[in-house]
Amino acid sequence: MPYSSNADWVDALAQQQGYAQLQPWRPWRLRTVPAGYVTIYAAAAHTLTFLTVKESGHMVPQYQPERAFAFFSRWLEGESFIAP
């Protein structure tokens, strides 16, 4: 599914709310393979993350279960989607 309109909306929201782009649009990886793309915005102590999952649709766990699990696990643990 196209994500470009969603990316534009998130970017506009971040600008409207005073969030600066902390990390540019880049791949997040599952092992060495790009699992999708992510960008991170920040304002004060808050962050806003926009993340996609490659080769998926609305039902990410159905189409990409390993990538869905990796995303959800990292999110629950508070781990970064950006490699150091």
mmCIF file of the N, C-alpha and C atoms, coordinates in Angstrom:
data_MODEL
# 
_entry.id   MODEL 
# 
loop_
_atom_site.group_PDB 
_atom_site.id 
_atom_site.type_symbol 
_atom_site.label_atom_id 
_atom_site.label_alt_id 
_atom_site.label_comp_id 
_atom_site.label_asym_id 
_atom_site.label_entity_id 
_atom_site.label_seq_id 
_atom_site.pdbx_PDB_ins_code 
_atom_site.Cartn_x 
_atom_site.Cartn_y 
_atom_site.Cartn_z 
_atom_site.occupancy 
_atom_site.B_iso_or_equiv 
_atom_site.pdbx_formal_charge 
_atom_site.auth_seq_id 
_atom_site.auth_comp_id 
_atom_site.auth_asym_id 
_atom_site.auth_atom_id 
_atom_site.pdbx_PDB_model_num 
ATOM 1   N N  . MET A 1 1  ? 0.840  -1.172  0.000  1.00 0.00 ? 1  MET A N  1 
ATOM 2   C CA . MET A 1 1  ? 0.000  0.000   0.000  1.00 0.00 ? 1  MET A CA 1 
ATOM 3   C C  . MET A 1 1  ? 0.882  1.231   0.000  1.00 0.00 ? 1  MET A C  1 
ATOM 4   N N  . PRO A 1 2  ? 0.504  2.243   -0.713 1.00 0.00 ? 2  PRO A N  1 
ATOM 5   C CA . PRO A 1 2  ? 1.320  3.450   -0.750 1.00 0.00 ? 2  PRO A CA 1 
ATOM 6   C C  . PRO A 1 2  ? 1.374  4.123   0.617  1.00 0.00 ? 2  PRO A C  1 
ATOM 7   N N  . TYR A 1 3  ? 2.530  4.540   0.997  1.00 0.00 ? 3  TYR A N  1 
ATOM 8   C CA . TYR A 1 3  ? 2.710  5.192   2.287  1.00 0.00 ? 3  TYR A CA 1 
ATOM 9   C C  . TYR A 1 3  ? 2.987  6.689   2.140  1.00 0.00 ? 3  TYR A C  1 
ATOM 10  N N  . SER A 1 4  ? 3.179  7.158   0.916  1.00 0.00 ? 4  SER A N  1 
ATOM 11  C CA . SER A 1 4  ? 3.629  8.537   0.719  1.00 0.00 ? 4  SER A CA 1 
ATOM 12  C C  . SER A 1 4  ? 2.669  9.577   1.312  1.00 0.00 ? 4  SER A C  1 
ATOM 13  N N  . SER A 1 5  ? 1.375  9.386   1.166  1.00 0.00 ? 5  SER A N  1 
ATOM 14  C CA . SER A 1 5  ? 0.423  10.334  1.758  1.00 0.00 ? 5  SER A CA 1 
ATOM 15  C C  . SER A 1 5  ? 0.505  10.315  3.272  1.00 0.00 ? 5  SER A C  1 
ATOM 16  N N  . ASN A 1 6  ? 0.681  9.131   3.853  1.00 0.00 ? 6  ASN A N  1 
ATOM 17  C CA . ASN A 1 6  ? 0.838  9.034   5.306  1.00 0.00 ? 6  ASN A CA 1 
ATOM 18  C C  . ASN A 1 6  ? 2.114  9.724   5.757  1.00 0.00 ? 6  ASN A C  1 
ATOM 19  N N  . ALA A 1 7  ? 3.199  9.532   5.001  1.00 0.00 ? 7  ALA A N  1 
ATOM 20  C CA . ALA A 1 7  ? 4.470  10.176  5.339  1.00 0.00 ? 7  ALA A CA 1 
ATOM 21  C C  . ALA A 1 7  ? 4.331  11.693  5.273  1.00 0.00 ? 7  ALA A C  1 
ATOM 22  N N  . ASP A 1 8  ? 3.638  12.191  4.258  1.00 0.00 ? 8  ASP A N  1 
ATOM 23  C CA . ASP A 1 8  ? 3.414  13.637  4.143  1.00 0.00 ? 8  ASP A CA 1 
ATOM 24  C C  . ASP A 1 8  ? 2.597  14.160  5.324  1.00 0.00 ? 8  ASP A C  1 
ATOM 25  N N  . TRP A 1 9  ? 1.574  13.407  5.722  1.00 0.00 ? 9  TRP A N  1 
ATOM 26  C CA . TRP A 1 9  ? 0.718  13.815  6.835  1.00 0.00 ? 9  TRP A CA 1 
ATOM 27  C C  . TRP A 1 9  ? 1.515  13.856  8.140  1.00 0.00 ? 9  TRP A C  1 
ATOM 28  N N  . VAL A 1 10 ? 2.325  12.819  8.384  1.00 0.00 ? 10 VAL A N  1 
ATOM 29  C CA . VAL A 1 10 ? 3.135  12.772  9.608  1.00 0.00 ? 10 VAL A CA 1 
ATOM 30  C C  . VAL A 1 10 ? 4.134  13.925  9.620  1.00 0.00 ? 10 VAL A C  1 
ATOM 31  N N  . ASP A 1 11 ? 4.751  14.202  8.477  1.00 0.00 ? 11 ASP A N  1 
ATOM 32  C CA . ASP A 1 11 ? 5.699  15.310  8.388  1.00 0.00 ? 11 ASP A CA 1 
ATOM 33  C C  . ASP A 1 11 ? 5.015  16.641  8.691  1.00 0.00 ? 11 ASP A C  1 
ATOM 34  N N  . ALA A 1 12 ? 3.831  16.848  8.121  1.00 0.00 ? 12 ALA A N  1 
ATOM 35  C CA . ALA A 1 12 ? 3.079  18.086  8.377  1.00 0.00 ? 12 ALA A CA 1 
ATOM 36  C C  . ALA A 1 12 ? 2.682  18.189  9.852  1.00 0.00 ? 12 ALA A C  1 
ATOM 37  N N  . LEU A 1 13 ? 2.244  17.075  10.435 1.00 0.00 ? 13 LEU A N  1 
ATOM 38  C CA . LEU A 1 13 ? 1.875  17.064  11.855 1.00 0.00 ? 13 LEU A CA 1 
ATOM 39  C C  . LEU A 1 13 ? 3.079  17.397  12.726 1.00 0.00 ? 13 LEU A C  1 
ATOM 40  N N  . ALA A 1 14 ? 4.210  16.791  12.422 1.00 0.00 ? 14 ALA A N  1 
ATOM 41  C CA . ALA A 1 14 ? 5.429  17.052  13.201 1.00 0.00 ? 14 ALA A CA 1 
ATOM 42  C C  . ALA A 1 14 ? 5.807  18.525  13.133 1.00 0.00 ? 14 ALA A C  1 
ATOM 43  N N  . GLN A 1 15 ? 5.749  19.098  11.947 1.00 0.00 ? 15 GLN A N  1 
ATOM 44  C CA . GLN A 1 15 ? 6.078  20.514  11.801 1.00 0.00 ? 15 GLN A CA 1 
ATOM 45  C C  . GLN A 1 15 ? 5.088  21.387  12.568 1.00 0.00 ? 15 GLN A C  1 
ATOM 46  N N  . GLN A 1 16 ? 3.802  21.067  12.447 1.00 0.00 ? 16 GLN A N  1 
ATOM 47  C CA . GLN A 1 16 ? 2.766  21.845  13.130 1.00 0.00 ? 16 GLN A CA 1 
ATOM 48  C C  . GLN A 1 16 ? 2.943  21.812  14.650 1.00 0.00 ? 16 GLN A C  1 
ATOM 49  N N  . GLN A 1 17 ? 3.372  20.670  15.167 1.00 0.00 ? 17 GLN A N  1 
ATOM 50  C CA . GLN A 1 17 ? 3.512  20.505  16.614 1.00 0.00 ? 17 GLN A CA 1 
ATOM 51  C C  . GLN A 1 17 ? 4.904  20.878  17.131 1.00 0.00 ? 17 GLN A C  1 
ATOM 52  N N  . GLY A 1 18 ? 5.772  21.337  16.229 1.00 0.00 ? 18 GLY A N  1 
ATOM 53  C CA . GLY A 1 18 ? 7.098  21.781  16.644 1.00 0.00 ? 18 GLY A CA 1 
ATOM 54  C C  . GLY A 1 18 ? 8.121  20.677  16.823 1.00 0.00 ? 18 GLY A C  1 
ATOM 55  N N  . TYR A 1 19 ? 7.900  19.544  16.193 1.00 0.00 ? 19 TYR A N  1 
ATOM 56  C CA . TYR A 1 19 ? 8.859  18.444  16.264 1.00 0.00 ? 19 TYR A CA 1 
ATOM 57  C C  . TYR A 1 19 ? 9.903  18.619  15.169 1.00 0.00 ? 19 TYR A C  1 
ATOM 58  N N  . ALA A 1 20 ? 11.157 18.405  15.511 1.00 0.00 ? 20 ALA A N  1 
ATOM 59  C CA . ALA A 1 20 ? 12.248 18.454  14.540 1.00 0.00 ? 20 ALA A CA 1 
ATOM 60  C C  . ALA A 1 20 ? 12.586 17.022  14.127 1.00 0.00 ? 20 ALA A C  1 
ATOM 61  N N  . GLN A 1 21 ? 13.011 16.858  12.898 1.00 0.00 ? 21 GLN A N  1 
ATOM 62  C CA . GLN A 1 21 ? 13.388 15.514  12.446 1.00 0.00 ? 21 GLN A CA 1 
ATOM 63  C C  . GLN A 1 21 ? 14.703 15.144  13.119 1.00 0.00 ? 21 GLN A C  1 
ATOM 64  N N  . LEU A 1 22 ? 14.662 14.092  13.933 1.00 0.00 ? 22 LEU A N  1 
ATOM 65  C CA . LEU A 1 22 ? 15.818 13.617  14.689 1.00 0.00 ? 22 LEU A CA 1 
ATOM 66  C C  . LEU A 1 22 ? 16.646 12.655  13.850 1.00 0.00 ? 22 LEU A C  1 
ATOM 67  N N  . GLN A 1 23 ? 15.972 11.762  13.135 1.00 0.00 ? 23 GLN A N  1 
ATOM 68  C CA . GLN A 1 23 ? 16.634 10.791  12.272 1.00 0.00 ? 23 GLN A CA 1 
ATOM 69  C C  . GLN A 1 23 ? 15.974 10.851  10.903 1.00 0.00 ? 23 GLN A C  1 
ATOM 70  N N  . PRO A 1 24 ? 16.760 10.960  9.840  1.00 0.00 ? 24 PRO A N  1 
ATOM 71  C CA . PRO A 1 24 ? 16.174 11.001  8.495  1.00 0.00 ? 24 PRO A CA 1 
ATOM 72  C C  . PRO A 1 24 ? 15.594 9.642   8.095  1.00 0.00 ? 24 PRO A C  1 
ATOM 73  N N  . TRP A 1 25 ? 14.803 9.665   7.065  1.00 0.00 ? 25 TRP A N  1 
ATOM 74  C CA . TRP A 1 25 ? 14.168 8.465   6.509  1.00 0.00 ? 25 TRP A CA 1 
ATOM 75  C C  . TRP A 1 25 ? 15.261 7.478   6.131  1.00 0.00 ? 25 TRP A C  1 
ATOM 76  N N  . ARG A 1 26 ? 15.227 6.283   6.738  1.00 0.00 ? 26 ARG A N  1 
ATOM 77  C CA . ARG A 1 26 ? 16.239 5.265   6.466  1.00 0.00 ? 26 ARG A CA 1 
ATOM 78  C C  . ARG A 1 26 ? 15.698 3.884   6.773  1.00 0.00 ? 26 ARG A C  1 
ATOM 79  N N  . PRO A 1 27 ? 16.374 2.844   6.290  1.00 0.00 ? 27 PRO A N  1 
ATOM 80  C CA . PRO A 1 27 ? 15.885 1.489   6.556  1.00 0.00 ? 27 PRO A CA 1 
ATOM 81  C C  . PRO A 1 27 ? 16.049 1.104   8.026  1.00 0.00 ? 27 PRO A C  1 
ATOM 82  N N  . TRP A 1 28 ? 15.112 0.306   8.515  1.00 0.00 ? 28 TRP A N  1 
ATOM 83  C CA . TRP A 1 28 ? 15.316 -0.410  9.776  1.00 0.00 ? 28 TRP A CA 1 
ATOM 84  C C  . TRP A 1 28 ? 15.499 -1.864  9.364  1.00 0.00 ? 28 TRP A C  1 
ATOM 85  N N  . ARG A 1 29 ? 16.327 -2.576  10.060 1.00 0.00 ? 29 ARG A N  1 
ATOM 86  C CA . ARG A 1 29 ? 16.747 -3.896  9.589  1.00 0.00 ? 29 ARG A CA 1 
ATOM 87  C C  . ARG A 1 29 ? 16.322 -5.022  10.512 1.00 0.00 ? 29 ARG A C  1 
ATOM 88  N N  . LEU A 1 30 ? 16.103 -6.160  9.884  1.00 0.00 ? 30 LEU A N  1 
ATOM 89  C CA . LEU A 1 30 ? 15.910 -7.426  10.581 1.00 0.00 ? 30 LEU A CA 1 
ATOM 90  C C  . LEU A 1 30 ? 17.104 -8.264  10.157 1.00 0.00 ? 30 LEU A C  1 
ATOM 91  N N  . ARG A 1 31 ? 18.016 -8.454  11.084 1.00 0.00 ? 31 ARG A N  1 
ATOM 92  C CA . ARG A 1 31 ? 19.343 -8.989  10.780 1.00 0.00 ? 31 ARG A CA 1 
ATOM 93  C C  . ARG A 1 31 ? 20.020 -8.030  9.796  1.00 0.00 ? 31 ARG A C  1 
ATOM 94  N N  . THR A 1 32 ? 20.318 -8.445  8.580  1.00 0.00 ? 32 THR A N  1 
ATOM 95  C CA . THR A 1 32 ? 20.993 -7.535  7.637  1.00 0.00 ? 32 THR A CA 1 
ATOM 96  C C  . THR A 1 32 ? 20.073 -7.043  6.531  1.00 0.00 ? 32 THR A C  1 
ATOM 97  N N  . VAL A 1 33 ? 18.822 -7.490  6.533  1.00 0.00 ? 33 VAL A N  1 
ATOM 98  C CA . VAL A 1 33 ? 17.883 -7.173  5.460  1.00 0.00 ? 33 VAL A CA 1 
ATOM 99  C C  . VAL A 1 33 ? 16.988 -5.996  5.870  1.00 0.00 ? 33 VAL A C  1 
ATOM 100 N N  . PRO A 1 34 ? 16.816 -4.994  4.995  1.00 0.00 ? 34 PRO A N  1 
ATOM 101 C CA . PRO A 1 34 ? 15.869 -3.921  5.317  1.00 0.00 ? 34 PRO A CA 1 
ATOM 102 C C  . PRO A 1 34 ? 14.457 -4.483  5.495  1.00 0.00 ? 34 PRO A C  1 
ATOM 103 N N  . ALA A 1 35 ? 13.873 -4.249  6.667  1.00 0.00 ? 35 ALA A N  1 
ATOM 104 C CA . ALA A 1 35 ? 12.531 -4.740  6.965  1.00 0.00 ? 35 ALA A CA 1 
ATOM 105 C C  . ALA A 1 35 ? 11.479 -3.672  6.682  1.00 0.00 ? 35 ALA A C  1 
ATOM 106 N N  . GLY A 1 36 ? 11.916 -2.459  6.465  1.00 0.00 ? 36 GLY A N  1 
ATOM 107 C CA . GLY A 1 36 ? 11.034 -1.332  6.201  1.00 0.00 ? 36 GLY A CA 1 
ATOM 108 C C  . GLY A 1 36 ? 11.841 -0.066  6.347  1.00 0.00 ? 36 GLY A C  1 
ATOM 109 N N  . TYR A 1 37 ? 11.127 1.046   6.523  1.00 0.00 ? 37 TYR A N  1 
ATOM 110 C CA . TYR A 1 37 ? 11.798 2.336   6.645  1.00 0.00 ? 37 TYR A CA 1 
ATOM 111 C C  . TYR A 1 37 ? 11.223 3.097   7.829  1.00 0.00 ? 37 TYR A C  1 
ATOM 112 N N  . VAL A 1 38 ? 12.031 3.984   8.381  1.00 0.00 ? 38 VAL A N  1 
ATOM 113 C CA . VAL A 1 38 ? 11.639 4.688   9.596  1.00 0.00 ? 38 VAL A CA 1 
ATOM 114 C C  . VAL A 1 38 ? 12.236 6.092   9.595  1.00 0.00 ? 38 VAL A C  1 
ATOM 115 N N  . THR A 1 39 ? 11.502 7.012   10.188 1.00 0.00 ? 39 THR A N  1 
ATOM 116 C CA . THR A 1 39 ? 12.020 8.347   10.482 1.00 0.00 ? 39 THR A CA 1 
ATOM 117 C C  . THR A 1 39 ? 11.533 8.722   11.880 1.00 0.00 ? 39 THR A C  1 
ATOM 118 N N  . ILE A 1 40 ? 12.331 9.502   12.569 1.00 0.00 ? 40 ILE A N  1 
ATOM 119 C CA . ILE A 1 40 ? 12.009 9.848   13.957 1.00 0.00 ? 40 ILE A CA 1 
ATOM 120 C C  . ILE A 1 40 ? 12.059 11.364  14.130 1.00 0.00 ? 40 ILE A C  1 
ATOM 121 N N  . TYR A 1 41 ? 11.047 11.897  14.788 1.00 0.00 ? 41 TYR A N  1 
ATOM 122 C CA . TYR A 1 41 ? 10.954 13.317  15.110 1.00 0.00 ? 41 TYR A CA 1 
ATOM 123 C C  . TYR A 1 41 ? 11.016 13.459  16.630 1.00 0.00 ? 41 TYR A C  1 
ATOM 124 N N  . ALA A 1 42 ? 11.475 14.611  17.097 1.00 0.00 ? 42 ALA A N  1 
ATOM 125 C CA . ALA A 1 42 ? 11.550 14.825  18.544 1.00 0.00 ? 42 ALA A CA 1 
ATOM 126 C C  . ALA A 1 42 ? 11.220 16.271  18.889 1.00 0.00 ? 42 ALA A C  1 
ATOM 127 N N  . ALA A 1 43 ? 10.592 16.436  20.060 1.00 0.00 ? 43 ALA A N  1 
ATOM 128 C CA . ALA A 1 43 ? 10.316 17.751  20.642 1.00 0.00 ? 43 ALA A CA 1 
ATOM 129 C C  . ALA A 1 43 ? 10.374 17.577  22.151 1.00 0.00 ? 43 ALA A C  1 
ATOM 130 N N  . ALA A 1 44 ? 11.289 18.290  22.784 1.00 0.00 ? 44 ALA A N  1 
ATOM 131 C CA . ALA A 1 44 ? 11.486 18.187  24.233 1.00 0.00 ? 44 ALA A CA 1 
ATOM 132 C C  . ALA A 1 44 ? 11.739 16.728  24.594 1.00 0.00 ? 44 ALA A C  1 
ATOM 133 N N  . ALA A 1 45 ? 10.936 16.157  25.481 1.00 0.00 ? 45 ALA A N  1 
ATOM 134 C CA . ALA A 1 45 ? 11.147 14.779  25.925 1.00 0.00 ? 45 ALA A CA 1 
ATOM 135 C C  . ALA A 1 45 ? 10.296 13.776  25.141 1.00 0.00 ? 45 ALA A C  1 
ATOM 136 N N  . HIS A 1 46 ? 9.648  14.220  24.084 1.00 0.00 ? 46 HIS A N  1 
ATOM 137 C CA . HIS A 1 46 ? 8.741  13.359  23.328 1.00 0.00 ? 46 HIS A CA 1 
ATOM 138 C C  . HIS A 1 46 ? 9.308  13.027  21.954 1.00 0.00 ? 46 HIS A C  1 
ATOM 139 N N  . THR A 1 47 ? 8.996  11.836  21.491 1.00 0.00 ? 47 THR A N  1 
ATOM 140 C CA . THR A 1 47 ? 9.395  11.459  20.136 1.00 0.00 ? 47 THR A CA 1 
ATOM 141 C C  . THR A 1 47 ? 8.176  10.977  19.364 1.00 0.00 ? 47 THR A C  1 
ATOM 142 N N  . LEU A 1 48 ? 8.279  11.048  18.050 1.00 0.00 ? 48 LEU A N  1 
ATOM 143 C CA . LEU A 1 48 ? 7.252  10.573  17.131 1.00 0.00 ? 48 LEU A CA 1 
ATOM 144 C C  . LEU A 1 48 ? 7.977  9.758   16.071 1.00 0.00 ? 48 LEU A C  1 
ATOM 145 N N  . THR A 1 49 ? 7.610  8.491   15.942 1.00 0.00 ? 49 THR A N  1 
ATOM 146 C CA . THR A 1 49 ? 8.259  7.598   14.992 1.00 0.00 ? 49 THR A CA 1 
ATOM 147 C C  . THR A 1 49 ? 7.263  7.196   13.922 1.00 0.00 ? 49 THR A C  1 
ATOM 148 N N  . PHE A 1 50 ? 7.674  7.303   12.663 1.00 0.00 ? 50 PHE A N  1 
ATOM 149 C CA . PHE A 1 50 ? 6.876  6.816   11.537 1.00 0.00 ? 50 PHE A CA 1 
ATOM 150 C C  . PHE A 1 50 ? 7.655  5.672   10.924 1.00 0.00 ? 50 PHE A C  1 
ATOM 151 N N  . LEU A 1 51 ? 7.042  4.496   10.888 1.00 0.00 ? 51 LEU A N  1 
ATOM 152 C CA . LEU A 1 51 ? 7.714  3.279   10.461 1.00 0.00 ? 51 LEU A CA 1 
ATOM 153 C C  . LEU A 1 51 ? 6.860  2.526   9.462  1.00 0.00 ? 51 LEU A C  1 
ATOM 154 N N  . THR A 1 52 ? 7.498  1.972   8.438  1.00 0.00 ? 52 THR A N  1 
ATOM 155 C CA . THR A 1 52 ? 6.804  1.122   7.477  1.00 0.00 ? 52 THR A CA 1 
ATOM 156 C C  . THR A 1 52 ? 7.378  -0.289  7.553  1.00 0.00 ? 52 THR A C  1 
ATOM 157 N N  . VAL A 1 53 ? 6.609  -1.247  7.057  1.00 0.00 ? 53 VAL A N  1 
ATOM 158 C CA . VAL A 1 53 ? 7.059  -2.636  6.951  1.00 0.00 ? 53 VAL A CA 1 
ATOM 159 C C  . VAL A 1 53 ? 6.992  -3.015  5.480  1.00 0.00 ? 53 VAL A C  1 
ATOM 160 N N  . LYS A 1 54 ? 8.133  -3.393  4.923  1.00 0.00 ? 54 LYS A N  1 
ATOM 161 C CA . LYS A 1 54 ? 8.205  -3.735  3.502  1.00 0.00 ? 54 LYS A CA 1 
ATOM 162 C C  . LYS A 1 54 ? 7.366  -4.966  3.169  1.00 0.00 ? 54 LYS A C  1 
ATOM 163 N N  . GLU A 1 55 ? 6.826  -4.947  1.960  1.00 0.00 ? 55 GLU A N  1 
ATOM 164 C CA . GLU A 1 55 ? 6.089  -6.081  1.390  1.00 0.00 ? 55 GLU A CA 1 
ATOM 165 C C  . GLU A 1 55 ? 4.936  -6.525  2.275  1.00 0.00 ? 55 GLU A C  1 
ATOM 166 N N  . SER A 1 56 ? 4.221  -5.543  2.795  1.00 0.00 ? 56 SER A N  1 
ATOM 167 C CA . SER A 1 56 ? 3.104  -5.842  3.683  1.00 0.00 ? 56 SER A CA 1 
ATOM 168 C C  . SER A 1 56 ? 1.897  -5.015  3.274  1.00 0.00 ? 56 SER A C  1 
ATOM 169 N N  . GLY A 1 57 ? 0.798  -5.258  3.932  1.00 0.00 ? 57 GLY A N  1 
ATOM 170 C CA . GLY A 1 57 ? -0.425 -4.503  3.735  1.00 0.00 ? 57 GLY A CA 1 
ATOM 171 C C  . GLY A 1 57 ? -0.956 -4.097  5.097  1.00 0.00 ? 57 GLY A C  1 
ATOM 172 N N  . HIS A 1 58 ? -2.257 -3.909  5.196  1.00 0.00 ? 58 HIS A N  1 
ATOM 173 C CA . HIS A 1 58 ? -2.861 -3.524  6.470  1.00 0.00 ? 58 HIS A CA 1 
ATOM 174 C C  . HIS A 1 58 ? -2.658 -4.589  7.540  1.00 0.00 ? 58 HIS A C  1 
ATOM 175 N N  . MET A 1 59 ? -2.621 -5.833  7.139  1.00 0.00 ? 59 MET A N  1 
ATOM 176 C CA . MET A 1 59 ? -2.485 -6.939  8.091  1.00 0.00 ? 59 MET A CA 1 
ATOM 177 C C  . MET A 1 59 ? -1.021 -7.385  8.150  1.00 0.00 ? 59 MET A C  1 
ATOM 178 N N  . VAL A 1 60 ? -0.187 -6.553  8.730  1.00 0.00 ? 60 VAL A N  1 
ATOM 179 C CA . VAL A 1 60 ? 1.252  -6.820  8.768  1.00 0.00 ? 60 VAL A CA 1 
ATOM 180 C C  . VAL A 1 60 ? 1.555  -8.208  9.340  1.00 0.00 ? 60 VAL A C  1 
ATOM 181 N N  . PRO A 1 61 ? 0.980  -8.620  10.460 1.00 0.00 ? 61 PRO A N  1 
ATOM 182 C CA . PRO A 1 61 ? 1.311  -9.943  10.998 1.00 0.00 ? 61 PRO A CA 1 
ATOM 183 C C  . PRO A 1 61 ? 0.952  -11.096 10.046 1.00 0.00 ? 61 PRO A C  1 
ATOM 184 N N  . GLN A 1 62 ? -0.057 -10.900 9.227  1.00 0.00 ? 62 GLN A N  1 
ATOM 185 C CA . GLN A 1 62 ? -0.448 -11.948 8.285  1.00 0.00 ? 62 GLN A CA 1 
ATOM 186 C C  . GLN A 1 62 ? 0.545  -12.043 7.130  1.00 0.00 ? 62 GLN A C  1 
ATOM 187 N N  . TYR A 1 63 ? 0.976  -10.899 6.597  1.00 0.00 ? 63 TYR A N  1 
ATOM 188 C CA . TYR A 1 63 ? 1.840  -10.891 5.422  1.00 0.00 ? 63 TYR A CA 1 
ATOM 189 C C  . TYR A 1 63 ? 3.326  -10.963 5.756  1.00 0.00 ? 63 TYR A C  1 
ATOM 190 N N  . GLN A 1 64 ? 3.718  -10.375 6.858  1.00 0.00 ? 64 GLN A N  1 
ATOM 191 C CA . GLN A 1 64 ? 5.125  -10.338 7.262  1.00 0.00 ? 64 GLN A CA 1 
ATOM 192 C C  . GLN A 1 64 ? 5.248  -10.628 8.764  1.00 0.00 ? 64 GLN A C  1 
ATOM 193 N N  . PRO A 1 65 ? 4.968  -11.868 9.183  1.00 0.00 ? 65 PRO A N  1 
ATOM 194 C CA . PRO A 1 65 ? 4.955  -12.160 10.615 1.00 0.00 ? 65 PRO A CA 1 
ATOM 195 C C  . PRO A 1 65 ? 6.292  -11.942 11.316 1.00 0.00 ? 65 PRO A C  1 
ATOM 196 N N  . GLU A 1 66 ? 7.396  -12.274 10.669 1.00 0.00 ? 66 GLU A N  1 
ATOM 197 C CA . GLU A 1 66 ? 8.697  -12.099 11.317 1.00 0.00 ? 66 GLU A CA 1 
ATOM 198 C C  . GLU A 1 66 ? 9.020  -10.619 11.505 1.00 0.00 ? 66 GLU A C  1 
ATOM 199 N N  . ARG A 1 67 ? 8.725  -9.821  10.493 1.00 0.00 ? 67 ARG A N  1 
ATOM 200 C CA . ARG A 1 67 ? 8.965  -8.380  10.597 1.00 0.00 ? 67 ARG A CA 1 
ATOM 201 C C  . ARG A 1 67 ? 8.028  -7.750  11.620 1.00 0.00 ? 67 ARG A C  1 
ATOM 202 N N  . ALA A 1 68 ? 6.784  -8.206  11.657 1.00 0.00 ? 68 ALA A N  1 
ATOM 203 C CA . ALA A 1 68 ? 5.826  -7.696  12.638 1.00 0.00 ? 68 ALA A CA 1 
ATOM 204 C C  . ALA A 1 68 ? 6.296  -7.999  14.055 1.00 0.00 ? 68 ALA A C  1 
ATOM 205 N N  . PHE A 1 69 ? 6.778  -9.207  14.270 1.00 0.00 ? 69 PHE A N  1 
ATOM 206 C CA . PHE A 1 69 ? 7.266  -9.593  15.597 1.00 0.00 ? 69 PHE A CA 1 
ATOM 207 C C  . PHE A 1 69 ? 8.496  -8.769  15.981 1.00 0.00 ? 69 PHE A C  1 
ATOM 208 N N  . ALA A 1 70 ? 9.396  -8.565  15.023 1.00 0.00 ? 70 ALA A N  1 
ATOM 209 C CA . ALA A 1 70 ? 10.601 -7.768  15.296 1.00 0.00 ? 70 ALA A CA 1 
ATOM 210 C C  . ALA A 1 70 ? 10.216 -6.336  15.671 1.00 0.00 ? 70 ALA A C  1 
ATOM 211 N N  . PHE A 1 71 ? 9.291  -5.742  14.908 1.00 0.00 ? 71 PHE A N  1 
ATOM 212 C CA . PHE A 1 71 ? 8.832  -4.381  15.221 1.00 0.00 ? 71 PHE A CA 1 
ATOM 213 C C  . PHE A 1 71 ? 8.211  -4.327  16.613 1.00 0.00 ? 71 PHE A C  1 
ATOM 214 N N  . PHE A 1 72 ? 7.254  -5.219  16.872 1.00 0.00 ? 72 PHE A N  1 
ATOM 215 C CA . PHE A 1 72 ? 6.519  -5.169  18.131 1.00 0.00 ? 72 PHE A CA 1 
ATOM 216 C C  . PHE A 1 72 ? 7.441  -5.431  19.319 1.00 0.00 ? 72 PHE A C  1 
ATOM 217 N N  . SER A 1 73 ? 8.353  -6.384  19.183 1.00 0.00 ? 73 SER A N  1 
ATOM 218 C CA . SER A 1 73 ? 9.296  -6.681  20.261 1.00 0.00 ? 73 SER A CA 1 
ATOM 219 C C  . SER A 1 73 ? 10.178 -5.483  20.570 1.00 0.00 ? 73 SER A C  1 
ATOM 220 N N  . ARG A 1 74 ? 10.710 -4.857  19.531 1.00 0.00 ? 74 ARG A N  1 
ATOM 221 C CA . ARG A 1 74 ? 11.556 -3.669  19.746 1.00 0.00 ? 74 ARG A CA 1 
ATOM 222 C C  . ARG A 1 74 ? 10.761 -2.542  20.389 1.00 0.00 ? 74 ARG A C  1 
ATOM 223 N N  . TRP A 1 75 ? 9.533  -2.355  19.926 1.00 0.00 ? 75 TRP A N  1 
ATOM 224 C CA . TRP A 1 75 ? 8.700  -1.292  20.472 1.00 0.00 ? 75 TRP A CA 1 
ATOM 225 C C  . TRP A 1 75 ? 8.415  -1.530  21.956 1.00 0.00 ? 75 TRP A C  1 
ATOM 226 N N  . LEU A 1 76 ? 8.051  -2.760  22.311 1.00 0.00 ? 76 LEU A N  1 
ATOM 227 C CA . LEU A 1 76 ? 7.769  -3.090  23.712 1.00 0.00 ? 76 LEU A CA 1 
ATOM 228 C C  . LEU A 1 76 ? 8.996  -2.900  24.603 1.00 0.00 ? 76 LEU A C  1 
ATOM 229 N N  . GLU A 1 77 ? 10.165 -3.242  24.088 1.00 0.00 ? 77 GLU A N  1 
ATOM 230 C CA . GLU A 1 77 ? 11.393 -3.143  24.864 1.00 0.00 ? 77 GLU A CA 1 
ATOM 231 C C  . GLU A 1 77 ? 11.997 -1.738  24.840 1.00 0.00 ? 77 GLU A C  1 
ATOM 232 N N  . GLY A 1 78 ? 11.419 -0.843  24.023 1.00 0.00 ? 78 GLY A N  1 
ATOM 233 C CA . GLY A 1 78 ? 11.942 0.503   23.921 1.00 0.00 ? 78 GLY A CA 1 
ATOM 234 C C  . GLY A 1 78 ? 13.250 0.581   23.151 1.00 0.00 ? 78 GLY A C  1 
ATOM 235 N N  . GLU A 1 79 ? 13.505 -0.413  22.308 1.00 0.00 ? 79 GLU A N  1 
ATOM 236 C CA . GLU A 1 79 ? 14.740 -0.442  21.516 1.00 0.00 ? 79 GLU A CA 1 
ATOM 237 C C  . GLU A 1 79 ? 14.618 0.446   20.291 1.00 0.00 ? 79 GLU A C  1 
ATOM 238 N N  . SER A 1 80 ? 15.751 0.885   19.803 1.00 0.00 ? 80 SER A N  1 
ATOM 239 C CA . SER A 1 80 ? 15.788 1.750   18.648 1.00 0.00 ? 80 SER A CA 1 
ATOM 240 C C  . SER A 1 80 ? 15.564 0.963   17.350 1.00 0.00 ? 80 SER A C  1 
ATOM 241 N N  . PHE A 1 81 ? 14.996 1.637   16.374 1.00 0.00 ? 81 PHE A N  1 
ATOM 242 C CA . PHE A 1 81 ? 14.855 1.055   15.032 1.00 0.00 ? 81 PHE A CA 1 
ATOM 243 C C  . PHE A 1 81 ? 15.999 1.514   14.148 1.00 0.00 ? 81 PHE A C  1 
ATOM 244 N N  . ILE A 1 82 ? 16.828 2.380   14.669 1.00 0.00 ? 82 ILE A N  1 
ATOM 245 C CA . ILE A 1 82 ? 17.969 2.892   13.926 1.00 0.00 ? 82 ILE A CA 1 
ATOM 246 C C  . ILE A 1 82 ? 19.227 2.238   14.461 1.00 0.00 ? 82 ILE A C  1 
ATOM 247 N N  . ALA A 1 83 ? 19.975 1.622   13.554 1.00 0.00 ? 83 ALA A N  1 
ATOM 248 C CA . ALA A 1 83 ? 21.237 0.999   13.968 1.00 0.00 ? 83 ALA A CA 1 
ATOM 249 C C  . ALA A 1 83 ? 22.230 2.079   14.385 1.00 0.00 ? 83 ALA A C  1 
ATOM 250 N N  . PRO A 1 84 ? 23.030 1.789   15.398 1.00 0.00 ? 84 PRO A N  1 
ATOM 251 C CA . PRO A 1 84 ? 24.004 2.800   15.857 1.00 0.00 ? 84 PRO A CA 1 
ATOM 252 C C  . PRO A 1 84 ? 25.056 3.090   14.797 1.00 0.00 ? 84 PRO A C  1 
# 
